[in-house]
Amino acid sequence: MELKTARLTILIDPAKKTAFEDLCRTQDMTPSQVVRRLIRDYMQDEAPAAVPRKAAARKAAPAKRKR
C-alpha cells in the first residue's frame, strides 16, 4: 500500500451507500478497499501506462473468494 494517502469525497444516495457498505461487509472488505480496487482496475483498463507498475502487479493477484 502507498505510504501517503489523499482523501476522495463522493456524493452517493444514502440507500446505495448502505447497500454498498453491507455488501462490502459480506465480502470482509472495507468500502475503501473496494473503491481503491475499482479505481486501480479502471485505470488499468483505460490508461495502463498511467498505472504504476507495482499497482498493476497487484491486479494479477487472485481475487478474494466469494461466500
Secondary structure, DSSP 8 states (H G I E B T S, - for coil): --SS---------HHHHHHHHHHHHHTT--HHHHHHHHHHHHHHHH-GGGS-HHHHHHHTS------
